[in-house]
Amino acid sequence: MTDTHALMARRDVMGLRIGVLVSGNGTNLQAILDACARGDIAGGVVLVVSSSAKAFALERARRAGVPTVVLTPKEFSDRASYDARLIELLRTAQVELVCLAGFLRILTPQFVEQFAGRIMNIHPALLPAFGGPGMYGAHVHEAVLASGVKVSGCTVHFADETPDGGPIILQSPVRVEDDDTVESLAARVGVEEHRLYPAAIRLFAEERLQVIGRRVYVVDPAGPRAPAPAGRALLREGDNFESAGLTQAKKV
Ligand code: GRF
């Protein structure tokens, strides 16, 4: 486990301090790290916590110079004590936005309360379809193919204590082809995920996300804070972030 003093020492990050929770490969973590490195997000990843010591995401974090901590569930007697330690680590690292990126755990209400409105998740389907308990990884794409739907996609949403619940921020659709397999569909959805997650984080960093009830509005930074959408939150397949009106505000 990384020493918590090292976590506190990461002061080189300007702007939004992002903590990413992972359990697996970490391709979404990579997309976030890359977007921060390019300057697309006004902030940086200050901590990565993995629920598995085997997660390749840890290697990606280390390569990017980001402190890592492994918290395996078996070290803890219950979910509450696991999440209490998680909260402590994220607080110590002064994390302002928690990004779930393939983190295979359901959050306790205590955790959600600590970071209310500051937890995002990405899901590899168009929620609220194909979400909820048991809907993770290949299971999602299997269910999509079995259902016969013609369109799938991905969703970035604010997270709460319900699996895949919480207000939807951005979605991007992906065509389901007749000859798709779980692997081919997952690969196509993955391309969209890696665009969409950094885009949502960028909007958060720019304070352009306004939540009213279950609806999240993308607002003009210079405009009124009332529901005055200044960008399309549904991206079209293949279109770019700029054409959706979601371009970053002028950097100063
Ligand atoms: C992604 O498909 C994401 O939508 C889901 O878990 C997967 C994580 O993949 N929540 P990776 O670890 O980011 O490659």
Residues whose N, C-alpha, C, O or C-beta is under 5 A from the ligand:
A	BS01	GRF	G24 N25 G26 T27 N28 L29 A101 G102 I122 H123 P124
